[in-house]
Amino acid sequence: MVAGLAFWQLWLTWRLTEQDNNLAVQHRKERLEQAADLGMAQLSASLGTWDLILRGMDALPPPDVAQLPAGSTIILIGLGSRVSTWPARSLLFVPNAPSGVILPEHSFADSESLEFRDGNTEGALAALKPLLQVPATHAEALLRIARLERRLGKTAAANLAWRQLSDEHTVNPDGVPYALMAAGALCEIAPSTCPDLRDALRSGRWPLRRETFEYYWGGQELPPKDALDLAELVSELYEHWKQPGSALSGRRGSGDQPLVLWQATRSRIAALFVPAGWLNTALRLPGNALDILWRPADSATNPAVRRSLAEVGLQGRIEFYGGARGEDPSSKRALWLGIVALMLSIVPAGAYALYRGVNRELEVAQLQSDFVSAVSHEFRSPLTSLRGIAELLADGRLTDEGRKAQSYQFLARETGRLQRLVEDLLDFGRMESGKKQYRNELIDAFALVRKTITEFREEARQAGFDLELNLGAGKPSVIADPEALGRAFRNLLENAVKYSLEHRTIRVAGKVEGRSVAISVRDQGMGIEAGEQREVFRKFVRGSAAKRAGIKGTGIGLAMVKQIVDASGGEVSLESEPGVGSVFTITLPVTEGGRE
């Protein structure tokens, strides 16, 4: 008996120790969640500041140099394909090289006839020399004379002509600078001059097309990678700008790749290029989180907290880890030895009651912690954006009326979202306490669906989603609270948008089946595991796929949908497959005569 009681108490102590460790892990995760939220807010603010600098830039150097990240490059492309950079950097090639000269018609007909028809090289050479006196044909004549002199074996005369041509600033009809052609010929005759040609190409001495640069660079040695990347980026930005219907702004990059931001108008495109490592400048954690670190997410690791960079319009994810503050293991062991001695001295009934109480408190604490963390994030993200826009408006930094109008629309949209969130929380509280009063009336279910779709369509469009509506014939009448039922429909639409990462089409269908009407919302999102499909309708419960993807939520949306549908005498069902998508269906009884 005594041995059994001792074993029981030891097992219970071990369980309490494990629970203590779980509490420490939970506290660490909460700190990581808070640090991640603050870090992402700081990242969003930094990117927003850089976007504003680009939006108002029409000349270099930029006005707010101190706010730009270290090592960044500003690219400005204007009308006429004029490209400038800050700090000034040479371009190996440009997106639109200058046009070549137009030679006078038939000016070289005599020399070409003597050379190619008669085979008279000396005569062709003599026919070219008068053309040296004409400015429009001087460079082309000098090029042909150098070629003919070399053919005749007059190397010194040919070299002299090439060197004279090296001082020319004109471009041949094919768009190749005469000076570059001379440098290429001298490199072929005297290889010791090839490094000079490479230096001139590397310094961007001539505005060249890419194919011209690659032809004259030649050889096994590759161009400098940073210079090549910059020239390719300039060409890519120029092609994007000139493409009809292209986006006027954008972001590209990930946690371990370079960052590119651009803002365009009809007269210019301004871009910011920041090498890899830019996150060190844009994402800074507060002083009380010095023990928390972050890095680009690696699928092979199992981090405590991840955030998707899609929240700020970029690719990839970042993970936050660390946050464990040291404890004295010897003092902890001594504490638990004392607890063991204490536990062995009390009755099993008290130990069992304590065990059950601790377990219950832990479950409640976990639910409260998850809910508070989720609600905090749902409020913090829009409030951070609202504060940033409000400060810009209050400081008078937005002078353009169009940008002011966009800012006011953004404020109206975000405050509306916050109001809906607050109303959802208050309604959920009334539902849980049984104080929710439904104002049921006879309504047209399909008309309510169309109204909800109309109100939600603009929000879906701004998120990049299309809504497809396919309702059957008739006007099925149901008895329900139109405001509450509309909120249930909207919640399903918001979930479809939130959890669809790649496929951007949401399909809403409705049909009358016997004495009931079924309305379904179908997405092609991440889906829900089979073992979780019943649990997601419980309060505060969220799918594991959503948690792994770092998508925040309060966990009360589907619980509210179920309570509203139950109060209307209907039922809500779910069909889902991970990686394929989900179909939520609300089925309501149709009143007599309401299926016309």
C-alpha positions as CSV (number, residue, x, y, z in Angstrom):
1,M,0.0,0.0,0.0
2,V,2.7,2.4,1.0
3,A,4.8,1.4,-2.0
4,G,1.8,2.0,-4.3
5,L,1.1,5.4,-2.8
6,A,4.8,6.4,-3.2
7,F,4.8,5.3,-6.8
8,W,1.6,7.3,-7.4
9,Q,3.1,10.4,-5.8
10,L,6.3,10.1,-7.8
11,W,4.4,9.7,-11.1
12,L,2.2,12.7,-10.2
13,T,5.4,14.7,-9.4
14,W,6.8,13.8,-12.8
15,R,3.6,14.9,-14.5
16,L,3.7,18.2,-12.7
17,T,7.3,18.7,-13.7
18,E,6.4,18.0,-17.3
19,Q,3.5,20.5,-17.0
20,D,5.9,23.1,-15.6
21,N,8.1,22.6,-18.6
22,N,5.1,22.9,-20.9
23,L,4.3,26.2,-19.2
24,A,7.8,27.4,-19.9
25,V,7.5,26.4,-23.5
26,Q,4.2,28.2,-23.8
27,H,5.6,31.3,-22.2
28,R,8.5,31.2,-24.7
29,K,6.2,30.8,-27.6
30,E,4.1,33.7,-26.5
31,R,7.2,35.9,-26.3
32,L,8.2,34.7,-29.8
33,E,4.7,35.5,-31.1
34,Q,4.9,39.0,-29.7
35,A,8.4,39.5,-31.1
36,A,7.3,38.2,-34.5
37,D,4.3,40.6,-34.6
38,L,6.5,43.5,-33.7
39,G,9.1,42.5,-36.2
40,M,6.6,42.2,-39.0
41,A,5.1,45.5,-38.2
42,Q,8.6,47.1,-38.3
43,L,9.3,45.4,-41.6
44,S,6.0,46.6,-43.1
45,A,6.7,50.2,-41.9
46,S,10.3,50.1,-43.4
47,L,9.0,48.9,-46.8
48,G,6.2,51.5,-46.7
49,T,8.7,54.3,-46.0
50,W,10.9,53.1,-49.0
51,D,7.8,52.9,-51.2
52,L,6.9,56.5,-50.3
53,I,10.5,57.7,-51.2
54,L,10.3,56.0,-54.6
55,R,6.8,57.3,-55.2
56,G,7.8,61.0,-54.9
57,M,11.2,60.6,-56.7
58,D,11.7,62.4,-60.0
59,A,15.4,63.1,-59.9
60,L,18.6,61.9,-58.2
61,P,20.0,62.0,-55.6
62,P,16.9,60.9,-53.6
63,P,15.6,63.4,-51.0
64,D,15.7,61.1,-47.9
65,V,19.0,59.3,-48.2
66,A,19.3,58.7,-44.5
67,Q,16.1,56.5,-44.5
68,L,17.4,54.2,-47.2
69,P,19.1,50.9,-46.3
70,A,22.9,50.6,-46.4
71,G,24.3,49.3,-49.7
72,S,21.1,50.1,-51.7
73,T,21.0,51.4,-55.2
74,I,18.4,53.7,-56.7
75,I,17.5,53.3,-60.4
76,L,15.6,56.0,-62.3
77,I,14.5,55.4,-65.9
78,G,12.9,58.3,-67.7
79,L,11.6,59.1,-71.1
80,G,14.0,58.5,-74.0
81,S,15.3,55.4,-72.1
82,R,17.6,57.7,-70.0
83,V,19.0,55.6,-67.1
84,S,20.6,57.0,-64.0
85,T,21.6,55.4,-60.7
86,W,22.5,56.6,-57.2
87,P,25.2,56.0,-56.1
88,A,26.4,56.3,-59.7
89,R,27.2,52.9,-61.2
90,S,28.2,51.9,-64.7
91,L,26.0,49.7,-66.8
92,L,27.4,47.0,-68.9
93,F,24.5,47.4,-71.3
94,V,21.3,49.4,-71.5
95,P,17.8,48.5,-72.4
96,N,17.6,50.8,-75.4
97,A,20.9,51.8,-77.0
98,P,21.1,54.9,-79.2
99,S,20.3,54.6,-82.9
100,G,23.1,54.6,-85.4
101,V,24.0,57.2,-88.1
102,I,22.2,57.2,-91.5
103,L,24.8,57.1,-94.2
104,P,24.2,59.2,-97.4
105,E,22.6,56.9,-100.1
106,H,25.1,55.4,-102.6
107,S,28.0,57.2,-100.9
108,F,30.1,54.0,-100.9
109,A,28.8,52.5,-104.1
110,D,32.0,53.1,-106.1
111,S,34.4,51.7,-103.5
112,E,32.2,48.6,-103.1
113,S,32.0,48.0,-106.8
114,L,35.8,48.2,-107.1
115,E,36.3,45.9,-104.2
116,F,33.7,43.2,-104.7
117,R,33.0,43.3,-108.4
118,D,36.4,44.2,-109.8
119,G,38.6,42.8,-107.0
120,N,40.5,46.1,-107.2
121,T,41.5,46.6,-103.5
122,E,43.9,49.5,-104.3
123,G,41.2,51.3,-106.4
124,A,38.6,50.8,-103.6
125,L,41.1,52.3,-101.1
126,A,41.6,55.3,-103.3
127,A,37.8,55.8,-103.8
128,L,37.3,55.8,-100.0
129,K,39.9,58.5,-99.2
130,P,37.8,61.5,-100.5
131,L,35.0,60.4,-98.2
132,L,37.2,61.1,-95.2
133,Q,36.6,64.8,-95.8
134,V,32.8,64.4,-95.5
135,P,31.7,64.5,-91.8
136,A,28.7,62.2,-92.5
137,T,30.9,59.4,-94.0
138,H,34.2,60.1,-92.2
139,A,34.0,57.3,-89.5
140,E,32.6,54.7,-91.9
141,A,35.2,55.5,-94.5
142,L,38.0,55.2,-91.9
143,L,36.6,51.8,-90.8
144,R,36.7,50.5,-94.4
145,I,40.1,51.9,-95.1
146,A,41.6,50.2,-92.0
147,R,40.1,46.9,-93.2
148,L,41.5,47.3,-96.7
149,E,44.9,48.4,-95.4
150,R,45.1,45.2,-93.3
151,R,44.1,43.1,-96.3
152,L,46.9,44.6,-98.3
153,G,49.3,43.7,-95.6
154,K,49.9,47.3,-94.5
155,T,49.7,46.6,-90.8
156,A,51.1,50.0,-89.7
157,A,48.7,51.9,-91.8
158,A,45.8,49.8,-90.6
159,N,46.7,50.3,-87.0
160,L,47.0,54.0,-87.5
161,A,43.4,54.0,-89.0
162,W,42.1,51.9,-86.1
163,R,43.6,54.3,-83.6
164,Q,42.1,57.3,-85.3
165,L,38.8,55.6,-85.3
166,S,39.1,55.0,-81.5
167,D,38.5,58.8,-81.0
168,E,35.2,58.7,-82.9
169,H,32.0,59.2,-80.9
170,T,29.5,58.2,-83.5
171,V,27.6,54.9,-83.9
172,N,27.4,52.8,-87.1
173,P,24.1,52.1,-88.8
174,D,23.8,48.8,-86.8
175,G,24.0,50.6,-83.5
176,V,27.7,49.7,-82.7
177,P,30.0,52.5,-81.7
178,Y,32.9,53.0,-84.2
179,A,35.3,53.4,-81.3
180,L,34.3,49.9,-79.9
181,M,34.8,48.3,-83.3
182,A,38.3,49.9,-83.5
183,A,39.1,48.6,-80.0
184,G,37.9,45.1,-80.9
185,A,40.1,45.1,-84.1
186,L,43.1,46.3,-82.2
187,C,42.5,43.5,-79.6
188,E,42.4,40.9,-82.4
189,I,45.7,42.3,-83.9
190,A,47.5,43.0,-80.6
191,P,46.2,40.9,-77.8
192,S,48.1,43.1,-75.3
193,T,45.3,45.7,-75.8
194,C,42.5,43.3,-74.8
195,P,42.5,44.2,-71.1
196,D,42.0,47.9,-72.1
197,L,38.9,46.8,-74.1
198,R,37.6,44.8,-71.1
199,D,38.2,47.8,-68.8
200,A,36.2,50.1,-71.2
201,L,33.3,47.6,-71.4
202,R,33.4,47.1,-67.6
203,S,33.2,50.9,-67.0
204,G,30.2,51.3,-69.3
205,R,32.1,53.6,-71.7
206,W,29.6,53.0,-74.5
207,P,25.7,52.6,-74.2
208,L,25.4,49.1,-75.8
209,R,22.8,46.6,-76.5
210,R,23.2,43.3,-74.6
211,E,24.1,41.3,-77.6
212,T,26.8,43.8,-78.6
213,F,28.3,43.7,-75.1
214,E,28.4,39.9,-75.0
215,Y,30.0,39.8,-78.5
216,Y,32.9,42.1,-77.7
217,W,33.4,40.8,-74.1
218,G,33.9,37.2,-75.4
219,G,36.5,34.9,-73.9
220,Q,36.4,32.6,-70.9
221,E,36.4,35.4,-68.3
222,L,32.8,36.2,-67.0
223,P,31.7,39.8,-66.5
224,P,31.4,41.0,-62.8
225,K,28.3,39.4,-61.4
226,D,27.1,42.5,-59.5
227,A,27.4,44.6,-62.6
228,L,25.7,42.0,-64.7
229,D,22.9,41.6,-62.2
230,L,22.4,45.4,-62.2
231,A,22.3,45.7,-66.0
232,E,19.8,42.8,-66.2
233,L,17.6,44.4,-63.5
234,V,17.5,47.7,-65.4
235,S,16.5,46.0,-68.6
236,E,13.8,44.0,-66.8
237,L,12.4,47.1,-65.2
238,Y,12.4,48.9,-68.5
239,E,10.5,46.1,-70.3
240,H,8.0,45.9,-67.4
241,W,7.4,49.7,-67.5
242,K,6.9,49.7,-71.3
243,Q,4.5,46.7,-71.2
244,P,0.9,47.9,-71.6
245,G,-1.2,47.2,-68.5
246,S,1.7,46.4,-66.2
247,A,1.5,47.1,-62.5
248,L,2.6,50.6,-61.5
249,S,4.2,49.3,-58.3
250,G,5.6,46.1,-56.9
251,R,8.0,44.3,-54.6
252,R,10.2,41.3,-55.2
253,G,12.5,39.4,-52.9
254,S,12.8,37.0,-50.0
255,G,14.6,36.6,-46.7
256,D,17.9,35.5,-48.3
257,Q,17.6,37.1,-51.7
258,P,18.0,40.7,-52.9
259,L,15.1,43.1,-52.5
260,V,13.6,45.1,-55.4
261,L,10.9,47.8,-55.0
262,W,9.5,49.9,-57.8
263,Q,7.1,52.7,-58.4
264,A,6.2,53.9,-61.9
265,T,4.4,56.7,-63.7
266,R,3.9,57.4,-67.3
267,S,7.1,59.6,-67.4
268,R,9.5,57.4,-65.3
269,I,10.0,54.3,-63.2
270,A,12.0,54.5,-59.9
271,A,13.3,51.3,-58.3
272,L,15.2,50.4,-55.1
273,F,17.7,47.5,-55.2
274,V,19.1,46.2,-51.9
275,P,21.5,43.2,-51.9
276,A,20.9,40.1,-49.8
277,G,20.9,40.8,-46.1
278,W,18.5,43.7,-46.4
279,L,16.3,42.2,-43.7
280,N,18.9,43.1,-41.1
281,T,18.0,46.7,-41.7
282,A,14.3,46.4,-42.2
283,L,13.4,44.0,-39.4
284,R,14.6,45.1,-35.9
285,L,13.3,43.6,-32.7
286,P,12.7,45.6,-29.5
287,G,15.4,46.0,-26.8
288,N,13.6,43.5,-24.4
289,A,13.8,40.7,-27.0
290,L,17.6,40.6,-27.4
291,D,17.6,36.8,-26.7
292,I,15.3,36.3,-29.7
293,L,16.8,35.6,-33.2
294,W,15.4,35.3,-36.7
295,R,16.5,33.8,-40.0
296,P,14.9,32.9,-43.4
297,A,12.8,29.8,-42.8
298,D,14.2,26.4,-43.7
299,S,11.7,23.6,-44.4
300,A,14.1,21.1,-42.6
301,T,13.8,22.9,-39.3
302,N,11.0,23.0,-36.8
303,P,10.9,26.6,-35.5
304,A,8.6,27.8,-32.7
305,V,7.1,30.7,-34.8
306,R,7.0,31.4,-38.5
307,R,5.7,34.4,-40.4
308,S,5.0,34.5,-44.1
309,L,6.6,37.4,-46.0
310,A,3.5,37.4,-48.2
311,E,2.0,39.7,-45.5
312,V,4.3,42.4,-46.9
313,G,4.0,41.4,-50.6
314,L,7.3,39.3,-50.7
315,Q,8.2,35.7,-51.1
316,G,9.3,33.2,-48.5
317,R,9.0,33.0,-44.8
318,I,11.1,33.8,-41.7
319,E,11.3,32.0,-38.5
320,F,11.8,33.4,-35.0
321,Y,13.6,31.3,-32.4
322,G,15.5,31.4,-29.1
323,G,13.8,33.3,-26.3
324,A,14.8,30.8,-23.6
325,R,16.1,32.5,-20.5
326,G,18.4,30.4,-18.3
327,E,17.4,28.8,-15.0
328,D,19.5,27.2,-12.2
329,P,18.9,23.4,-12.7
330,S,20.3,22.6,-9.2
331,S,17.8,24.9,-7.5
332,K,15.0,23.5,-9.6
333,R,15.9,20.0,-8.7
334,A,16.0,20.9,-5.0
335,L,12.6,22.5,-5.3
336,W,11.1,19.4,-6.9
337,L,12.7,17.1,-4.3
338,G,10.9,19.2,-1.7
339,I,7.7,18.9,-3.6
340,V,8.2,15.1,-3.7
341,A,8.6,15.0,0.0
342,L,5.5,17.1,0.4
343,M,3.4,15.1,-2.0
344,L,4.3,11.9,-0.2
345,S,2.9,13.3,3.0
346,I,-0.6,14.2,1.7
347,V,-3.5,11.9,0.9
348,P,-4.0,10.5,-2.6
349,A,-7.3,12.2,-2.8
350,G,-5.8,15.6,-2.4
351,A,-3.0,14.8,-4.9
352,Y,-5.6,13.7,-7.4
353,A,-7.7,16.8,-6.9
354,L,-4.6,19.0,-7.4
355,Y,-3.6,17.1,-10.5
356,R,-7.0,17.6,-12.1
357,G,-7.1,21.2,-11.1
358,V,-3.7,22.0,-12.6
359,N,-4.6,20.2,-15.8
360,R,-7.9,22.2,-16.1
361,E,-6.1,25.5,-15.4
362,L,-3.5,24.7,-18.0
363,E,-6.1,24.0,-20.6
364,V,-7.9,27.2,-19.8
365,A,-4.7,29.2,-19.9
366,Q,-3.7,27.7,-23.2
367,L,-7.1,28.6,-24.8
368,Q,-7.0,32.1,-23.3
369,S,-3.4,32.6,-24.4
370,D,-4.1,31.4,-28.0
371,F,-7.2,33.6,-28.2
372,V,-5.6,36.7,-26.8
373,S,-2.6,36.3,-29.1
374,A,-4.8,35.9,-32.1
375,V,-7.1,38.8,-31.3
376,S,-4.0,41.0,-30.5
377,H,-2.6,40.2,-33.9
378,E,-5.9,40.9,-35.7
379,F,-6.1,44.3,-34.0
380,R,-2.3,45.1,-34.2
381,S,-1.9,44.7,-37.9
382,P,-4.6,47.1,-39.1
383,L,-3.9,49.6,-36.2
384,T,-0.2,49.7,-37.2
385,S,-1.2,50.5,-40.8
386,L,-3.9,53.0,-39.7
387,R,-1.3,54.8,-37.4
388,G,1.2,55.0,-40.2
389,I,-1.3,56.5,-42.7
390,A,-2.7,58.9,-40.1
391,E,0.8,60.2,-39.2
392,L,1.5,60.8,-42.9
393,L,-1.7,62.8,-43.2
394,A,-1.2,64.7,-39.9
395,D,2.3,65.6,-40.8
396,G,1.3,66.8,-44.2
397,R,3.7,64.5,-46.0
398,L,1.0,63.4,-48.5
399,T,0.6,66.4,-50.8
400,D,-0.8,64.6,-53.9
401,E,-4.6,64.6,-53.9
402,G,-4.8,61.2,-55.5
403,R,-2.6,59.6,-52.8
404,K,-4.7,61.4,-50.1
405,A,-7.8,59.9,-51.6
406,Q,-6.2,56.4,-51.6
407,S,-5.2,56.9,-48.0
408,Y,-8.7,57.9,-47.0
409,Q,-10.1,54.9,-48.7
410,F,-7.6,52.7,-46.9
411,L,-8.6,54.2,-43.6
412,A,-12.3,53.7,-44.2
413,R,-11.7,50.0,-45.3
414,E,-9.5,49.2,-42.3
415,T,-11.8,50.9,-39.7
416,G,-14.7,48.9,-41.2
417,R,-12.7,45.7,-40.8
418,L,-12.0,46.6,-37.2
419,Q,-15.6,47.4,-36.5
420,R,-16.7,44.0,-37.9
421,L,-14.1,42.3,-35.8
422,V,-15.4,44.1,-32.6
423,E,-19.0,43.3,-33.5
424,D,-18.0,39.6,-34.1
425,L,-16.4,39.4,-30.7
426,L,-19.3,41.1,-28.9
427,D,-21.8,38.9,-30.7
428,F,-19.8,35.8,-29.9
429,G,-19.8,36.8,-26.2
430,R,-23.6,37.2,-26.3
431,M,-23.9,33.8,-28.0
432,E,-21.8,32.1,-25.4
433,S,-23.7,33.6,-22.5
434,G,-27.1,32.8,-24.1
435,K,-28.1,36.5,-24.3
436,K,-28.0,36.8,-28.1
437,Q,-31.5,37.8,-29.4
438,Y,-32.2,36.8,-33.0
439,R,-34.7,38.9,-35.0
440,N,-36.1,36.2,-37.2
441,E,-38.2,37.0,-40.2
442,L,-39.1,35.6,-43.5
443,I,-36.3,36.3,-46.0
444,D,-35.2,35.3,-49.5
445,A,-32.1,33.2,-48.9
446,F,-30.7,33.8,-52.5
447,A,-31.3,37.6,-52.2
448,L,-29.3,37.7,-49.0
449,V,-26.5,35.7,-50.6
450,R,-26.4,38.2,-53.5
451,K,-26.4,41.1,-51.2
452,T,-23.5,39.6,-49.2
453,I,-21.5,38.9,-52.4
454,T,-22.0,42.5,-53.6
455,E,-20.7,43.9,-50.3
456,F,-17.7,41.6,-50.2
457,R,-16.7,41.7,-53.9
458,E,-14.6,44.8,-53.7
459,E,-12.7,43.5,-50.7
460,A,-12.1,40.3,-52.5
461,R,-11.0,42.1,-55.7
462,Q,-8.4,44.1,-53.8
463,A,-7.0,40.9,-52.4
464,G,-6.7,39.5,-56.0
465,F,-9.7,37.1,-55.8
466,D,-12.6,36.5,-58.2
467,L,-16.1,35.5,-56.9
468,E,-18.2,33.2,-59.0
469,L,-21.9,33.1,-58.1
470,N,-24.2,30.3,-59.4
471,L,-27.7,30.3,-57.7
472,G,-30.6,28.2,-58.8
473,A,-33.9,29.5,-59.9
474,G,-36.6,30.6,-57.5
475,K,-36.8,32.6,-54.3
476,P,-36.4,30.1,-51.4
477,S,-37.8,31.7,-48.3
478,V,-36.4,30.9,-44.9
479,I,-37.0,32.1,-41.4
480,A,-33.8,33.6,-40.0
481,D,-32.1,36.8,-38.7
482,P,-30.9,38.5,-41.9
483,E,-28.1,40.3,-40.2
484,A,-26.8,37.2,-38.4
485,L,-27.1,34.9,-41.4
486,G,-25.4,37.5,-43.6
487,R,-22.6,37.6,-41.1
488,A,-22.3,33.8,-41.3
489,F,-22.1,33.9,-45.2
490,R,-19.5,36.7,-45.0
491,N,-17.4,34.7,-42.5
492,L,-17.2,31.8,-44.9
493,L,-16.2,34.1,-47.8
494,E,-13.4,35.7,-45.6
495,N,-12.1,32.3,-44.6
496,A,-12.0,31.2,-48.3
497,V,-9.9,34.3,-49.2
498,K,-7.7,34.0,-46.1
499,Y,-6.7,30.3,-46.6
500,S,-6.4,30.3,-50.4
501,L,-2.7,31.0,-51.1
502,E,-2.4,30.3,-54.8
503,H,-5.8,29.7,-56.5
504,R,-7.7,33.0,-56.5
505,T,-11.2,32.0,-57.4
506,I,-14.0,31.5,-54.8
507,R,-17.2,29.8,-56.0
508,V,-20.6,30.3,-54.3
509,A,-23.5,28.1,-55.3
510,G,-27.1,27.6,-54.1
511,K,-29.9,25.2,-54.9
512,V,-33.2,24.1,-53.5
513,E,-33.3,20.4,-52.5
514,G,-36.7,19.2,-51.5
515,R,-37.8,21.2,-48.4
516,S,-34.4,22.8,-47.8
517,V,-32.0,25.2,-49.6
518,A,-28.3,24.5,-49.6
519,I,-25.7,27.3,-50.1
520,S,-22.1,26.4,-50.5
521,V,-18.8,28.3,-50.5
522,R,-16.0,26.5,-52.4
523,D,-12.3,27.4,-52.4
524,Q,-9.1,25.8,-53.7
525,G,-7.0,26.6,-50.6
526,M,-4.9,24.6,-48.2
527,G,-7.7,22.3,-47.0
528,I,-8.4,20.8,-43.6
529,E,-7.2,17.4,-42.3
530,A,-10.0,14.8,-41.9
531,G,-9.3,14.4,-38.2
532,E,-9.8,18.2,-37.7
533,Q,-13.0,18.8,-39.7
534,R,-15.4,18.4,-36.8
535,E,-13.1,20.2,-34.3
536,V,-12.8,23.4,-36.3
537,F,-16.5,24.3,-35.4
538,R,-15.5,24.4,-31.7
539,K,-14.5,27.8,-30.3
540,F,-10.8,28.8,-30.4
541,V,-9.9,25.7,-32.5
542,R,-8.0,26.2,-35.7
543,G,-6.6,23.8,-38.3
544,S,-2.9,22.7,-38.0
545,A,-2.2,23.7,-41.7
546,A,-3.2,27.3,-41.0
547,K,-1.0,27.4,-37.9
548,R,2.0,25.9,-39.9
549,A,1.5,28.5,-42.6
550,G,1.6,31.4,-40.0
551,I,-1.9,32.6,-40.9
552,K,-3.4,34.3,-37.9
553,G,-7.1,34.0,-36.8
554,T,-9.2,34.2,-33.7
555,G,-10.7,30.7,-33.9
556,I,-14.3,31.9,-33.3
557,G,-15.5,32.4,-36.9
558,L,-16.7,28.9,-37.7
559,A,-18.1,28.5,-34.1
560,M,-20.2,31.6,-34.8
561,V,-21.4,30.3,-38.1
562,K,-22.5,27.0,-36.5
563,Q,-24.4,28.8,-33.7
564,I,-26.2,31.2,-36.1
565,V,-27.1,28.3,-38.5
566,D,-28.3,26.2,-35.5
567,A,-30.5,29.1,-34.3
568,S,-32.0,29.2,-37.8
569,G,-33.0,25.6,-37.6
570,G,-30.4,24.5,-40.2
571,E,-27.0,22.8,-40.2
572,V,-23.5,23.5,-41.6
573,S,-21.3,20.8,-43.1
574,L,-17.7,20.6,-44.4
575,E,-16.0,18.6,-47.2
576,S,-12.3,19.2,-47.4
577,E,-9.1,17.6,-48.7
578,P,-5.6,18.9,-47.8
579,G,-4.0,20.7,-50.7
580,V,-7.2,20.6,-52.8
581,G,-9.6,22.9,-50.9
582,S,-12.7,23.1,-48.8
583,V,-16.5,23.3,-49.4
584,F,-18.6,24.7,-46.6
585,T,-22.4,24.2,-47.0
586,I,-25.2,25.9,-45.1
587,T,-28.5,24.0,-45.3
588,L,-31.7,25.8,-44.1
589,P,-35.3,24.6,-44.1
590,V,-37.6,26.3,-46.6
591,T,-41.0,27.5,-45.5
592,E,-44.1,26.3,-47.1
593,G,-44.7,28.2,-50.4
594,G,-41.1,29.6,-50.3
595,R,-39.7,27.5,-53.1
596,E,-41.3,29.4,-56.0
